[in-house]
Amino acid sequence: MATAPSVEAVKAALATVNDPEIHKPITDLGMVDSVEVAPNGVVSVTVLLTVSGCPLRETITRDVTGAVNRVPGVTDVKLTLGVMNAEQRAGLQTQLRGGTPAKEIPFAQPGSLTRVFAIASGKGGVGKSSVTVNLAAAMAAGGLSVGVLDADIYGHSVPRMLGADGRPTQVENMIMPPSAHGVKVISIGMFIEGNTPVVWRGPMLHRALQQFLADVYWGDLDVLLMDLPPGTGDVAISVAQLVPTAEILVVTTPQQAAAEVAERAGSIATQTHQHIVGVVENMSYLPCPHCTPEGREHRLEIFGRGGGQRVADGLGRLLGAPIPLLGEIPLDPRLREGGDEGKPLVISDPDAPASQVLAGIATRLGSRSRGLVGRSLGLSPV
């Protein structure tokens, strides 16, 4: 007869199971309440869910059962799912925040290593959200831990464009964001019914942004992208107040009118003392569909040319430092189709010209070295 496994062996197997939302071992999170092993190899495990209506209980059941069944000597697994009490959830919340105060914004702390980019535009319709979503997906595909905060409260569209159809789970006062294509995402659209409009003024917008930054469990992010509403209104000011180290990425299109408005949006950095990381020109041109592959590609400049460079040059003169034009993204109907279907083009067709430009921008942003402003160097005078 096979020898029944030890409790230690079963716990070691459970340590390989990650909570599907928090992405940490369930043993480290205090979710394993009890483990019993009978002489005949039947293992009884009680796992505590963070909330009673946990949307991923089936995933946890499958992963726990599979991990324990692979332990030599196990003949059967009896899994009981319980629910954490208020004290246990509060302890988990404290653990996930590393003991920091509940309302502290981690990205605003001097020791934060997360690069925060605020994606801004002067006017709507320039493809700012599409750029944000594709940059996030490209960074995640490159191995970075990425989050997207949909700060466009009135015109939220990121969940659909990223294909994030999951619902956030609340653990005490913390919100677990759903993921899509390896990107964690949060949006006001996940908390309202249907297509209900959001009718809020400045203080409410500020509070919503503060909660998304402080109350969402983002984990250890390499990059956080914030999709801002167009213009220089309340949300842009709140971002500067809540995350002063956030860097601004300006999105524009080639035409003169859009470039002038985009330059005004970027110039907010002179008042908020934020760094502008660069300019992206979207809808730069349409590759001629009738040109032969062997010949030189002819570009149809539907919206004119040079708007992105004009914005970069204008902001450079205003700020007294060169601002780079990070890329010119060509028109591609599949960018729109991917947004409608929740499949970013950089994922569905990474070889497309637009995907290659977006991936190049993502690589450039994701590989930037971090500055030392506001950080302790651990040095002392001799």
PABA-561935 format. One record per residue (C-alpha): residue in three letters; x negated, y negated, z. Coordinates in steps of 0.5 Angstrom, whole numbers, plus 500, padded with zeros to 3 digits. Each point is the difference from the previous one (the first is absolute). Layout:
{atom "ALA", {X, Y, Z}}
...
END
This chain:
{atom "MET", {500, 500, 500}}
{atom "ALA", {498, 493, 498}}
{atom "THR", {497, 496, 506}}
{atom "ALA", {505, 494, 502}}
{atom "PRO", {496, 493, 499}}
{atom "SER", {498, 496, 505}}
{atom "VAL", {504, 493, 502}}
{atom "GLU", {493, 496, 498}}
{atom "ALA", {500, 503, 493}}
{atom "VAL", {508, 498, 499}}
{atom "LYS", {498, 493, 503}}
{atom "ALA", {494, 500, 495}}
{atom "ALA", {505, 501, 494}}
{atom "LEU", {505, 495, 503}}
{atom "ALA", {494, 495, 500}}
{atom "THR", {500, 501, 492}}
{atom "VAL", {507, 497, 499}}
{atom "ASN", {501, 493, 499}}
{atom "ASP", {506, 496, 502}}
{atom "PRO", {502, 498, 493}}
{atom "GLU", {502, 493, 501}}
{atom "ILE", {494, 498, 505}}
{atom "HIS", {495, 505, 497}}
{atom "LYS", {497, 502, 506}}
{atom "PRO", {499, 507, 503}}
{atom "ILE", {507, 502, 504}}
{atom "THR", {495, 502, 506}}
{atom "ASP", {497, 493, 501}}
{atom "LEU", {507, 497, 500}}
{atom "GLY", {503, 504, 505}}
{atom "MET", {505, 503, 496}}
{atom "VAL", {498, 507, 502}}
{atom "ASP", {504, 501, 506}}
{atom "SER", {499, 508, 502}}
{atom "VAL", {497, 506, 497}}
{atom "GLU", {501, 507, 502}}
{atom "VAL", {497, 506, 497}}
{atom "ALA", {504, 507, 501}}
{atom "PRO", {496, 507, 501}}
{atom "ASN", {503, 502, 493}}
{atom "GLY", {498, 494, 496}}
{atom "VAL", {506, 495, 500}}
{atom "VAL", {498, 493, 501}}
{atom "SER", {505, 495, 503}}
{atom "VAL", {498, 493, 499}}
{atom "THR", {504, 494, 502}}
{atom "VAL", {499, 493, 496}}
{atom "LEU", {502, 494, 502}}
{atom "LEU", {503, 495, 495}}
{atom "THR", {499, 493, 500}}
{atom "VAL", {507, 498, 499}}
{atom "SER", {506, 505, 500}}
{atom "GLY", {502, 498, 493}}
{atom "CYS", {493, 501, 497}}
{atom "PRO", {500, 500, 492}}
{atom "LEU", {494, 505, 500}}
{atom "ARG", {502, 505, 505}}
{atom "GLU", {501, 505, 494}}
{atom "THR", {492, 499, 498}}
{atom "ILE", {498, 500, 507}}
{atom "THR", {504, 507, 501}}
{atom "ARG", {497, 503, 494}}
{atom "ASP", {493, 497, 501}}
{atom "VAL", {500, 503, 508}}
{atom "THR", {503, 507, 498}}
{atom "GLY", {495, 500, 494}}
{atom "ALA", {494, 499, 504}}
{atom "VAL", {501, 504, 506}}
{atom "ASN", {502, 506, 496}}
{atom "ARG", {493, 500, 497}}
{atom "VAL", {497, 501, 506}}
{atom "PRO", {498, 508, 501}}
{atom "GLY", {504, 504, 504}}
{atom "VAL", {506, 495, 500}}
{atom "THR", {507, 505, 498}}
{atom "ASP", {505, 494, 500}}
{atom "VAL", {501, 493, 502}}
{atom "LYS", {506, 497, 504}}
{atom "LEU", {500, 492, 499}}
{atom "THR", {504, 496, 505}}
{atom "LEU", {500, 493, 498}}
{atom "GLY", {501, 495, 505}}
{atom "VAL", {500, 492, 501}}
{atom "MET", {496, 496, 504}}
{atom "ASN", {502, 496, 506}}
{atom "ALA", {500, 492, 500}}
{atom "GLU", {493, 501, 504}}
{atom "GLN", {497, 505, 496}}
{atom "ARG", {502, 495, 494}}
{atom "ALA", {497, 494, 503}}
{atom "GLY", {494, 504, 502}}
{atom "LEU", {499, 502, 492}}
{atom "GLN", {501, 493, 498}}
{atom "THR", {494, 497, 505}}
{atom "GLN", {496, 506, 497}}
{atom "LEU", {501, 498, 493}}
{atom "ARG", {499, 493, 501}}
{atom "GLY", {493, 501, 504}}
{atom "GLY", {503, 497, 506}}
{atom "THR", {501, 493, 497}}
{atom "PRO", {506, 496, 502}}
{atom "ALA", {506, 502, 496}}
{atom "LYS", {501, 494, 496}}
{atom "GLU", {492, 499, 498}}
{atom "ILE", {499, 499, 493}}
{atom "PRO", {494, 505, 499}}
{atom "PHE", {498, 497, 493}}
{atom "ALA", {499, 493, 504}}
{atom "GLN", {495, 503, 505}}
{atom "PRO", {493, 498, 499}}
{atom "GLY", {498, 507, 500}}
{atom "SER", {505, 502, 494}}
{atom "LEU", {496, 503, 494}}
{atom "THR", {507, 500, 496}}
{atom "ARG", {499, 496, 494}}
{atom "VAL", {507, 496, 499}}
{atom "PHE", {502, 497, 493}}
{atom "ALA", {506, 496, 500}}
{atom "ILE", {502, 500, 492}}
{atom "ALA", {503, 493, 499}}
{atom "SER", {503, 497, 493}}
{atom "GLY", {503, 493, 499}}
{atom "LYS", {506, 502, 497}}
{atom "GLY", {504, 507, 499}}
{atom "GLY", {500, 504, 494}}
{atom "VAL", {493, 501, 499}}
{atom "GLY", {499, 507, 502}}
{atom "LYS", {497, 499, 507}}
{atom "SER", {504, 506, 503}}
{atom "SER", {498, 504, 495}}
{atom "VAL", {493, 498, 500}}
{atom "THR", {500, 501, 508}}
{atom "VAL", {503, 507, 499}}
{atom "ASN", {495, 503, 495}}
{atom "LEU", {494, 497, 504}}
{atom "ALA", {502, 504, 506}}
{atom "ALA", {501, 506, 496}}
{atom "ALA", {493, 499, 497}}
{atom "MET", {497, 499, 506}}
{atom "ALA", {503, 506, 504}}
{atom "ALA", {498, 504, 494}}
{atom "GLY", {493, 498, 501}}
{atom "GLY", {500, 503, 507}}
{atom "LEU", {502, 494, 504}}
{atom "SER", {505, 499, 505}}
{atom "VAL", {505, 495, 498}}
{atom "GLY", {506, 497, 502}}
{atom "VAL", {505, 495, 497}}
{atom "LEU", {505, 495, 504}}
{atom "ASP", {505, 497, 495}}
{atom "ALA", {500, 493, 503}}
{atom "ASP", {505, 498, 495}}
{atom "ILE", {506, 500, 504}}
{atom "TYR", {505, 497, 495}}
{atom "GLY", {498, 504, 494}}
{atom "HIS", {497, 507, 503}}
{atom "SER", {498, 505, 495}}
{atom "VAL", {494, 503, 502}}
{atom "PRO", {504, 507, 502}}
{atom "ARG", {503, 501, 494}}
{atom "MET", {494, 498, 496}}
{atom "LEU", {496, 505, 504}}
{atom "GLY", {505, 506, 500}}
{atom "ALA", {500, 499, 508}}
{atom "ASP", {507, 503, 501}}
{atom "GLY", {499, 502, 507}}
{atom "ARG", {503, 497, 506}}
{atom "PRO", {495, 497, 506}}
{atom "THR", {501, 504, 507}}
{atom "GLN", {500, 496, 506}}
{atom "VAL", {496, 502, 506}}
{atom "GLU", {501, 496, 506}}
{atom "ASN", {499, 493, 497}}
{atom "MET", {495, 502, 495}}
{atom "ILE", {502, 502, 493}}
{atom "MET", {497, 505, 496}}
{atom "PRO", {500, 498, 492}}
{atom "PRO", {501, 505, 495}}
{atom "SER", {495, 502, 495}}
{atom "ALA", {500, 500, 492}}
{atom "HIS", {494, 502, 496}}
{atom "GLY", {495, 500, 506}}
{atom "VAL", {503, 493, 502}}
{atom "LYS", {503, 498, 506}}
{atom "VAL", {506, 495, 499}}
{atom "ILE", {505, 496, 504}}
{atom "SER", {505, 495, 497}}
{atom "ILE", {506, 496, 503}}
{atom "GLY", {504, 504, 494}}
{atom "MET", {499, 507, 504}}
{atom "PHE", {504, 497, 506}}
{atom "ILE", {506, 497, 496}}
{atom "GLU", {506, 503, 497}}
{atom "GLY", {500, 501, 492}}
{atom "ASN", {499, 493, 497}}
{atom "THR", {502, 496, 505}}
{atom "PRO", {497, 493, 500}}
{atom "VAL", {495, 497, 505}}
{atom "VAL", {502, 493, 502}}
{atom "TRP", {495, 498, 505}}
{atom "ARG", {496, 493, 502}}
{atom "GLY", {493, 499, 502}}
{atom "PRO", {500, 503, 507}}
{atom "MET", {504, 506, 498}}
{atom "LEU", {495, 501, 494}}
{atom "HIS", {494, 499, 505}}
{atom "ARG", {503, 505, 505}}
{atom "ALA", {501, 505, 495}}
{atom "LEU", {493, 500, 497}}
{atom "GLN", {497, 500, 508}}
{atom "GLN", {504, 506, 501}}
{atom "PHE", {497, 503, 494}}
{atom "LEU", {493, 499, 502}}
{atom "ALA", {500, 501, 507}}
{atom "ASP", {506, 506, 501}}
{atom "VAL", {498, 504, 494}}
{atom "TYR", {495, 506, 501}}
{atom "TRP", {495, 499, 494}}
{atom "GLY", {495, 504, 503}}
{atom "ASP", {493, 499, 498}}
{atom "LEU", {500, 496, 493}}
{atom "ASP", {495, 498, 495}}
{atom "VAL", {504, 495, 497}}
{atom "LEU", {507, 497, 501}}
{atom "LEU", {503, 497, 494}}
{atom "MET", {506, 495, 502}}
{atom "ASP", {505, 498, 494}}
{atom "LEU", {502, 493, 501}}
{atom "PRO", {506, 496, 497}}
{atom "PRO", {498, 495, 495}}
{atom "GLY", {498, 493, 502}}
{atom "THR", {497, 497, 506}}
{atom "GLY", {506, 501, 505}}
{atom "ASP", {501, 502, 507}}
{atom "VAL", {497, 507, 499}}
{atom "ALA", {494, 498, 497}}
{atom "ILE", {499, 495, 506}}
{atom "SER", {502, 506, 505}}
{atom "VAL", {495, 504, 497}}
{atom "ALA", {494, 495, 501}}
{atom "GLN", {502, 499, 507}}
{atom "LEU", {501, 508, 502}}
{atom "VAL", {494, 503, 496}}
{atom "PRO", {496, 494, 499}}
{atom "THR", {494, 504, 497}}
{atom "ALA", {505, 503, 494}}
{atom "GLU", {497, 498, 493}}
{atom "ILE", {504, 497, 495}}
{atom "LEU", {501, 504, 493}}
{atom "VAL", {503, 495, 495}}
{atom "VAL", {504, 503, 494}}
{atom "THR", {502, 496, 494}}
{atom "THR", {502, 501, 493}}
{atom "PRO", {496, 497, 494}}
{atom "GLN", {505, 494, 498}}
{atom "GLN", {498, 493, 503}}
{atom "ALA", {507, 499, 504}}
{atom "ALA", {499, 506, 504}}
{atom "ALA", {492, 499, 501}}
{atom "GLU", {502, 493, 503}}
{atom "VAL", {505, 503, 505}}
{atom "ALA", {495, 505, 501}}
{atom "GLU", {494, 495, 502}}
{atom "ARG", {505, 497, 505}}
{atom "ALA", {502, 506, 503}}
{atom "GLY", {492, 502, 501}}
{atom "SER", {499, 493, 502}}
{atom "ILE", {503, 501, 507}}
{atom "ALA", {493, 503, 502}}
{atom "THR", {498, 493, 501}}
{atom "GLN", {505, 499, 506}}
{atom "THR", {500, 507, 503}}
{atom "HIS", {492, 501, 499}}
{atom "GLN", {501, 507, 497}}
{atom "HIS", {495, 503, 495}}
{atom "ILE", {503, 501, 492}}
{atom "VAL", {497, 506, 498}}
{atom "GLY", {501, 499, 493}}
{atom "VAL", {506, 499, 494}}
{atom "VAL", {503, 506, 496}}
{atom "GLU", {503, 498, 493}}
{atom "ASN", {506, 505, 499}}
{atom "MET", {504, 501, 493}}
{atom "SER", {493, 497, 497}}
{atom "TYR", {502, 503, 493}}
{atom "LEU", {503, 505, 496}}
{atom "PRO", {496, 505, 496}}
{atom "CYS", {502, 500, 493}}
{atom "PRO", {504, 507, 499}}
{atom "HIS", {498, 500, 493}}
{atom "CYS", {493, 499, 500}}
{atom "THR", {496, 507, 499}}
{atom "PRO", {496, 503, 505}}
{atom "GLU", {494, 499, 496}}
{atom "GLY", {500, 493, 499}}
{atom "ARG", {499, 494, 505}}
{atom "GLU", {506, 499, 504}}
{atom "HIS", {505, 494, 498}}
{atom "ARG", {503, 497, 506}}
{atom "LEU", {506, 497, 500}}
{atom "GLU", {500, 494, 505}}
{atom "ILE", {507, 499, 501}}
{atom "PHE", {500, 495, 506}}
{atom "GLY", {494, 497, 498}}
{atom "ARG", {493, 500, 503}}
{atom "GLY", {495, 498, 505}}
{atom "GLY", {505, 499, 506}}
{atom "GLY", {496, 504, 505}}
{atom "GLN", {494, 497, 498}}
{atom "ARG", {503, 493, 501}}
{atom "VAL", {502, 502, 507}}
{atom "ALA", {494, 503, 502}}
{atom "ASP", {496, 494, 498}}
{atom "GLY", {505, 495, 503}}
{atom "LEU", {500, 503, 506}}
{atom "GLY", {492, 501, 500}}
{atom "ARG", {500, 492, 499}}
{atom "LEU", {505, 499, 506}}
{atom "LEU", {497, 504, 505}}
{atom "GLY", {492, 499, 498}}
{atom "ALA", {499, 507, 498}}
{atom "PRO", {500, 505, 494}}
{atom "ILE", {507, 504, 500}}
{atom "PRO", {499, 506, 496}}
{atom "LEU", {505, 502, 494}}
{atom "LEU", {500, 508, 502}}
{atom "GLY", {504, 502, 494}}
{atom "GLU", {505, 499, 495}}
{atom "ILE", {505, 505, 499}}
{atom "PRO", {503, 502, 494}}
{atom "LEU", {508, 501, 499}}
{atom "ASP", {502, 507, 500}}
{atom "PRO", {507, 502, 500}}
{atom "ARG", {498, 506, 504}}
{atom "LEU", {499, 495, 506}}
{atom "ARG", {507, 498, 500}}
{atom "GLU", {502, 507, 499}}
{atom "GLY", {496, 503, 506}}
{atom "GLY", {503, 494, 505}}
{atom "ASP", {507, 503, 498}}
{atom "GLU", {498, 507, 501}}
{atom "GLY", {495, 499, 506}}
{atom "LYS", {494, 503, 496}}
{atom "PRO", {495, 494, 500}}
{atom "LEU", {496, 500, 493}}
{atom "VAL", {493, 501, 503}}
{atom "ILE", {503, 507, 503}}
{atom "SER", {504, 502, 494}}
{atom "ASP", {495, 498, 494}}
{atom "PRO", {493, 498, 504}}
{atom "ASP", {497, 500, 493}}
{atom "ALA", {505, 494, 497}}
{atom "PRO", {497, 494, 499}}
{atom "ALA", {504, 496, 505}}
{atom "SER", {498, 506, 505}}
{atom "GLN", {493, 499, 499}}
{atom "VAL", {500, 492, 501}}
{atom "LEU", {504, 502, 507}}
{atom "ALA", {495, 505, 502}}
{atom "GLY", {494, 496, 499}}
{atom "ILE", {504, 494, 504}}
{atom "ALA", {501, 505, 505}}
{atom "THR", {493, 503, 500}}
{atom "ARG", {497, 493, 501}}
{atom "LEU", {505, 498, 506}}
{atom "GLY", {499, 506, 503}}
{atom "SER", {493, 501, 500}}
{atom "ARG", {499, 492, 503}}
{atom "SER", {495, 500, 506}}
{atom "ARG", {503, 497, 506}}
{atom "GLY", {498, 494, 503}}
{atom "LEU", {498, 498, 507}}
{atom "VAL", {504, 494, 501}}
{atom "GLY", {503, 501, 507}}
{atom "ARG", {497, 507, 502}}
{atom "SER", {495, 501, 505}}
{atom "LEU", {493, 502, 498}}
{atom "GLY", {498, 503, 507}}
{atom "LEU", {494, 496, 500}}
{atom "SER", {497, 497, 506}}
{atom "PRO", {494, 494, 501}}
{atom "VAL", {493, 503, 502}}
END
